[in-house]
Amino acid sequence: MKSSKRPARSKDLLTRDDYETLASFRYGVRRYLTFAEANARSAGLTSQQHQALLAIKVHTARKPMSIGDLAAELLIRHHSTVELVGRLEKAGLTQRSVDLEDRRRVLVALTARGEKMLGELSVGNLGQLRLVAPLFAGLAGQVEKLGRS
């Protein structure tokens, strides 16, 4: 008769189940990200450009987004964000403006073309997310137990 208890272990060692949970989680994340990256490429965008459009859309629903806000959201440097927004602006997907309350701040917003492209990409990405969601649902409880005995 098999015991349902986990094997005893030292605090620093992980079990086979722990490694399987980590591997399954990484697989699900990579599967989704690989799809999302290919989806962005099919629209002529890099993954970072797509992430920027999504961040701008979400942020500007609450308040205007500055270049600095976008840099923080994307975890990149300010000057890299300026270049990224420049490329998006050249493609007609974003537009910059000066913040009327603080003229030192540059705000960024989606254009109608940027909104349309983001919408089209998001439909595909949500479909893929629905496919991998069951993988994550099963892992949720297991992740809580990671590294515990």
Secondary structure, DSSP 8 states (H G I E B T S, - for coil): ----S-----TT---HHHHHHHHHHHHHHHHHHHHHHHHHHHTT--HHHHHHHHHHHHHHTTS-EEHHHHHHHHT--HHHHHHHHHHHHHTTSEEEEE-SS-TT-EEEEE-HHHHHHHHHHHHHHHHHHHHHHHHHHHHHHHHHHTT--
